[in-house]
Amino acid sequence: MTEPKNGRDASRRRFLKTAAIGGAAAVAAPSVVRAQAAVKLRFQSTWPNRDIFHEFASDFVKRVNDMGKGRIELELLAAGAVVPAFQLIDAVHAGVLDGGHGVSAYWYGKNKAFSLFGTAPAFGWRADQYLGWVRYGGGQALYEELINDVMKLNVVGLQYGPMPTQPMGWFKKELNTPADLRGLKYRTVGLAADLNREMGVAVTILPGGEIVPAIERGLIDGAEFNNPSSDLLLGFPDVSKLYYVQSYHQALESFEILFNKGRFNALPAEVQSIIRNASDASSADMSWKAQERYSKDMEAIKARGVRVIKTPEPILKAQLDAWKKTIATLSADPFFKKVVDSQQAWAKRVVGFQLDYEVSQQMAYDAFFKA
């Protein structure tokens, strides 16, 4: 039976009215997003809890967690919480840890080219210029070639955090000439180990937390770690009163952030971007914080009765000669040579520009502050 015309019109009007109300409600009603739990990743540093380096790792983690609130959450652990410091990259590769914070020189035992990424040779450049090479001079591609193709590691690495020139370190006796270093039992890491062996030093490689106890027990005669804040917090002034600053053994360094490649690649693109941008932001902030902390802690070290001595020029010249020999020897490895050649080309151009272009800091400083 056919519906009468008037009935059809009434039905149409009811349908249109209902649709209009429903559409308006759909526009007016707030959208409901189903909350998703943040991805939680375990992230271990290679530093003791009390070291400023662990604080720098914490700054990075906090920045990621703040920027990625609700999307990603890193849980920071101190060295040894899951694995010892020197086993971090293996743990991240295997997925035992999701990520970590350290320095590439710690993987020097796997391939000496790792130490070129962070503790590079003393070509007259500074750490920020090194990071410029990483970002714009082809360094990142070479770093990834080492990780992915040469070592076949299941990790993603980010270089960040420029560190100033490291002190030659803490010693029990005065040093005046290269001969004073021969036979000395000395802690360092990375290519600085090859450099010092070239100079006749007996090198011991130890993680940060083990250095002061080794000096205290007489197992080593001297050691370097990195900076006044770390050295003060780790207790170096308790075991030595001679602190030699300025050195070419590690004229620059940077930190390394690692993630398990599978875990990192599984993150949404925007979360990966948060991590990368947090790394860049932390790099800048760390360099500013270091200016404040290192200068103040150097004054605290002096107040502890420590003699702060500039490394004698004959030793500095001997270090540069040792660098040339070390580079020549290790460049027998084609990949090592490829990285060094790239670094030298960048440093020659960039540092050459700086030396020609920038006015002397020393002259201006002396004019205002030197009696």
C-alpha positions in Angstrom: 0.0 0.0 0.0 1.4 3.4 -1.0 1.9 6.0 1.8 -0.3 9.2 1.2 1.6 12.3 -0.1 1.0 14.2 3.1 2.3 11.3 5.1 5.5 11.1 3.0 6.1 14.9 3.5 5.6 14.6 7.2 8.1 11.7 7.4 10.6 13.6 5.3 10.3 16.7 7.6 10.8 14.4 10.7 13.9 12.8 9.1 15.5 16.2 8.1 14.8 17.6 11.6 16.4 14.6 13.3 19.4 14.7 11.0 19.9 18.4 11.6 19.8 17.9 15.4 22.1 14.9 15.2 24.5 16.8 13.0 24.6 19.8 15.3 25.2 17.5 18.3 28.0 15.9 16.5 29.6 19.3 15.9 29.0 20.6 19.4 30.1 17.5 21.3 33.8 17.4 22.2 35.8 14.8 20.5 36.8 11.9 22.7 40.4 10.6 22.3 41.2 7.2 23.8 44.2 7.7 26.1 47.2 5.6 25.3 49.9 4.7 27.9 53.3 6.3 27.3 56.0 4.0 26.0 58.3 3.3 28.9 62.0 2.7 28.1 64.8 1.8 30.5 67.8 4.1 30.0 71.1 3.6 31.9 74.0 5.9 32.1 77.7 4.9 32.3 78.2 7.3 35.3 77.9 7.0 39.0 74.9 8.7 40.6 77.1 11.4 42.2 78.8 12.5 39.0 77.7 15.6 37.1 77.7 13.4 34.0 74.8 11.5 35.4 73.1 14.8 36.1 73.6 15.7 32.4 72.0 12.4 31.5 69.2 13.2 33.8 68.7 16.6 32.1 68.3 14.9 28.8 65.9 12.3 30.2 63.8 15.0 31.9 63.6 17.0 28.6 62.4 14.0 26.7 59.8 13.2 29.3 58.6 16.8 29.5 58.4 17.2 25.7 56.9 13.7 25.1 54.5 13.8 28.1 52.0 11.0 27.6 53.9 9.6 24.6 57.2 8.4 25.9 58.8 8.1 29.4 62.5 7.3 30.0 63.5 5.7 33.3 67.1 6.7 34.1 69.4 4.3 35.9 72.9 4.8 37.1 76.0 2.8 36.0 75.8 -0.8 37.2 72.1 -0.8 37.8 71.7 -3.4 35.0 75.2 -3.7 33.5 78.6 -2.3 34.2 79.5 0.9 32.4 81.7 -0.7 29.7 79.0 -3.2 28.8 76.3 -0.6 28.0 76.4 -0.8 24.2 76.2 -4.6 24.3 73.1 -4.4 26.5 71.4 -1.8 24.2 72.3 -3.9 21.2 70.8 -7.0 22.8 67.7 -5.2 24.0 68.5 -5.8 27.7 68.4 -2.0 28.0 66.3 0.2 25.7 68.9 3.0 25.7 71.8 4.7 27.5 74.1 7.6 27.9 77.9 7.5 27.7 80.8 8.3 25.4 81.9 6.5 22.2 85.5 6.1 23.5 84.1 3.4 25.9 83.7 1.1 22.9 87.3 1.6 21.8 88.0 -2.0 22.6 85.6 -3.1 19.9 87.0 -0.8 17.2 89.5 2.0 17.8 87.5 4.2 15.3 84.8 4.6 18.0 87.2 6.9 19.8 87.3 9.2 16.8 83.6 10.0 17.6 84.0 12.1 20.6 87.7 12.0 21.7 89.1 12.9 18.3 92.7 13.9 17.6 94.0 17.3 18.6 93.6 19.1 15.3 93.2 22.5 17.0 89.4 22.2 17.0 87.1 22.3 20.0 84.1 20.1 20.8 81.5 22.3 19.3 83.5 22.4 16.0 83.6 18.6 16.2 79.8 18.5 16.6 79.6 20.8 13.6 81.5 18.1 11.6 79.1 15.5 12.9 76.1 17.5 11.8 77.3 19.3 8.6 80.7 17.8 7.7 79.7 14.2 7.0 80.5 12.9 10.5 77.0 11.5 11.2 77.1 9.3 8.0 80.5 7.9 9.0 79.3 7.3 12.6 76.4 5.4 11.3 78.6 3.5 8.9 80.7 2.4 11.8 77.7 1.3 13.9 75.7 -0.3 11.1 78.1 -1.6 8.5 81.4 -2.1 10.2 80.2 -3.3 13.7 76.7 -4.4 12.7 75.2 -3.2 16.0 71.5 -3.0 16.5 71.7 0.6 17.9 70.8 4.2 17.0 73.4 6.7 18.2 73.3 10.5 18.7 76.4 12.6 19.4 75.7 15.6 21.6 77.1 17.7 24.5 80.4 19.5 23.7 83.0 19.1 26.5 86.0 21.4 26.9 89.6 20.3 26.9 90.2 17.8 29.6 92.9 18.1 32.3 96.0 15.9 31.9 94.9 14.8 35.4 95.9 14.1 39.0 99.3 12.9 40.0 101.4 12.0 43.1 104.6 13.7 41.7 105.4 16.8 39.7 105.8 16.4 35.9 108.1 18.7 33.9 109.3 16.8 30.9 108.1 13.8 28.8 110.7 11.7 30.5 108.7 12.1 33.8 105.8 10.2 32.2 107.7 7.1 31.1 106.7 4.0 33.1 104.0 6.0 35.0 100.8 3.9 35.7 98.1 6.2 34.4 94.3 5.9 33.8 92.8 7.1 30.5 90.5 5.8 27.8 90.1 5.7 24.1 92.8 6.9 21.7 94.4 8.7 24.6 95.6 5.2 25.6 97.4 4.7 22.3 98.8 8.3 22.6 100.2 7.8 26.1 101.6 4.3 25.3 103.5 6.0 22.4 105.0 8.3 25.1 106.0 5.3 27.3 103.2 5.5 29.8 101.8 2.4 31.4 98.1 2.8 30.7 95.2 1.3 32.7 91.6 1.7 31.4 89.0 2.1 34.2 85.4 3.4 34.3 84.9 6.7 36.3 83.7 5.2 39.6 86.8 3.0 40.0 89.6 5.6 39.5 89.9 7.3 42.9 90.0 3.9 44.8 92.7 2.8 42.4 94.8 5.9 43.1 94.2 5.5 46.9 95.3 1.8 46.8 98.5 2.7 44.8 97.3 0.7 41.8 97.9 3.7 39.5 100.2 6.8 39.8 97.9 9.2 38.1 94.6 9.6 36.2 92.4 11.8 34.2 88.7 11.8 34.1 87.1 14.9 32.6 86.4 18.1 34.4 86.6 19.9 37.8 83.0 19.1 38.8 83.3 15.4 38.2 86.8 15.3 39.7 85.6 17.1 42.8 82.5 14.9 43.2 84.4 11.7 42.6 86.9 12.6 45.4 90.2 13.3 43.5 91.3 16.0 45.9 91.3 13.4 48.7 94.0 11.3 46.9 96.1 13.9 45.1 97.1 17.6 45.5 98.7 18.0 42.0 96.1 18.8 39.2 97.5 19.3 35.7 95.2 21.2 33.4 95.5 21.8 29.6 96.4 18.8 27.6 96.2 17.5 24.1 95.4 13.9 25.1 91.7 14.7 24.9 91.4 18.2 23.7 87.7 17.7 23.0 84.9 15.2 23.7 81.2 14.8 23.3 78.6 12.5 24.8 76.7 9.7 23.1 73.1 8.8 23.4 72.2 5.2 22.4 68.9 3.5 21.7 68.1 -0.1 20.7 67.4 0.3 16.9 64.3 -1.9 17.0 62.8 0.0 19.9 63.7 3.4 18.4 62.3 2.6 14.9 59.1 1.3 16.4 58.4 4.7 18.0 56.1 7.1 16.1 58.0 9.6 13.9 57.0 12.5 16.1 58.4 10.7 19.2 61.6 10.0 17.4 61.7 13.7 16.6 61.1 14.6 20.2 64.2 12.5 21.2 66.4 14.1 18.5 65.3 17.7 19.4 65.7 17.0 23.1 69.3 15.9 22.3 70.0 19.2 20.6 68.4 21.3 23.3 70.3 19.3 26.0 73.5 19.8 24.1 73.2 23.6 24.3 72.0 23.6 27.9 74.8 21.4 29.0 77.5 23.7 27.5 75.9 26.6 29.4 75.6 24.7 32.7 79.2 23.5 32.4 80.4 27.1 32.3 78.8 27.8 35.6 79.7 24.6 37.4 83.2 23.9 36.2 84.5 27.4 37.0 83.0 27.4 40.5 84.2 23.9 41.2 87.7 24.7 40.1 87.7 27.4 42.9 86.5 24.7 45.3 89.3 22.4 44.3 91.9 25.2 44.9 90.3 25.8 48.3 91.1 22.1 49.2 94.8 22.8 49.0 95.3 21.4 45.4 97.9 23.0 43.2 96.4 23.6 39.8 99.3 23.5 37.3 99.4 24.1 33.5 100.9 21.1 31.7 104.5 22.1 30.8 105.0 23.0 27.1 107.6 20.2 26.5 104.9 17.6 27.4 102.3 19.3 25.2 104.6 19.2 22.2 105.4 15.6 22.9 101.7 14.8 22.9 101.3 16.4 19.5 104.2 14.4 18.1 102.7 11.2 19.6 99.3 12.1 18.0 101.0 12.2 14.6 102.6 8.7 15.1 99.4 7.3 16.5 97.3 8.5 13.6 99.8 7.2 11.1 99.8 3.7 12.7 96.1 3.4 13.1 95.4 4.7 9.6 96.5 1.4 8.3 92.8 0.6 8.8 91.0 2.1 5.8 87.9 3.1 7.7 89.9 4.8 10.4 91.8 6.7 7.8 88.6 7.7 6.0 87.2 9.2 9.2 90.5 11.0 10.1 90.8 12.4 6.6 87.3 13.8 6.8 88.0 15.3 10.3 91.3 16.9 9.2 89.7 18.6 6.1 86.9 20.0 8.3 89.2 21.2 11.1 91.7 22.8 8.7 88.9 24.9 7.1 86.7 25.6 10.2 89.5 26.3 12.7 91.5 28.2 10.1 88.4 30.5 9.6 88.1 30.9 13.4 91.7 31.9 13.9 91.6 34.4 11.0 88.2 35.8 11.9 87.8 36.0 15.7 89.6 38.5 17.9 91.9 37.3 20.6 90.2 36.3 23.9 93.5 36.4 25.7 94.2 40.1 24.9 90.8 41.3 26.0 90.8 39.2 29.1 94.2 40.5 30.1 93.2 44.1 29.5 90.4 43.9 32.0 91.3 41.2 34.6 95.1 40.6 34.6 97.0 42.7 37.1 
